Amino acid sequence: MVTKSKKKSSQSVVAASQKLKLGLPKGSLQESTFKLFGKAGYRIQVSSRSYYPSIDDADVECIMVRAQEMARYVDNGIFDVGLTGKDWILEQNADVVEVAELRYAKGGLNPVRWVVAVPEDSPIKTIKDLKGKRIATELVGYTKRYLKSKGVTADIEFSWGATEVKPPQLADAIVELTETGSSLKANKLRIVEVMLESTTRLIANKKAWQDPWKRKKIENMAMLLQGALAAEEKVGLKMNVPKKALKEICGILPAMHSPTISHQTDPEWVSLEVMLDEKQARSLIPRLKRRGASGIIEYPLNKVIP
């Protein structure tokens, strides 16, 4: 007969021997992904020529691949979990669990856009005008399905890079990824239509998601990553406030929740702490000072967990 304590011991050994296989994006998302994991509490290091980063979690193994390939490897079970864009999930028709949306890209926190673009002087004005035209893009599969849904048949070819320079000699139009549109403008291209907006997703293999140990690890990772992103544009403020000015000062604080108020040894004063958007602090701090707050400290946040 196996006792409960032996069963628990056996389960602990099994759990200890498991590894969560994590796919990290190589390329444009690499730096911002490593930074995000750092804020979430994971220390990841990799040499310039290695595809196998080290991570300070003994239960996790990391491999780096391009974001374009990630969804396929997660779908096939090569990785238990990985990070890639919604665009590449759609491009590969990957059957994966979308665990969390992580709104960051290589240049900021806004979504990236796949746009149909043409030369500034092109006669192409709408999607319908692409009928029979040559289109260059890296997002071939999704572009074909998108145009088909609009009733448009065109010659769509894979672009190996430098897509912006292909019109008009090598293509009539392109479908290209952009964050700000500055590269398109620099190449004298105009946007005909935004085809897709995409954000980074934490995705999981369906079989791994059914494993209780792996699912818990993935959910914990998602919570910390989302918390790190939520803190990205927020700061904390601490200050001393005279009780006579407390009501007025609380009235101008754009807090996520009610501020934390603590008593001081001086009965006429309290300590106040609040969290707010970083962009609000610049205009708010002088107003707080004029209303009697003192000892104001602004500090960055690593994670905000709702």
Secondary structure, 3 states (H helix, E strand, C coil): CCCHHHHHHHHHHHHHHCCEEEEEEECCCHHHHHHHHHHHCCCEECCCCCCCCEECCCCEEEEEEEHHHHHHHHHCCCCCEEEEEHHHHHHHCCCCEEEEEECCCCCCCCCEEEEEEEECCCCCCCHHHHCCCEEEECCHHHHHHHHHHCCCCCEEEECCCCHHHCCCCCCCEEEEEECCCHHHHHCCEEEEEEEEEECEEEEECHHHHHCHHHHHHHHHHHHHHHHHHHCCCEEEEEEEEEHHHHHHHHHCCCCCCCCEEEECCCCCEEEEEEEEEHHHHHHHHHHHHHCCCEEEEEEECCCCCC
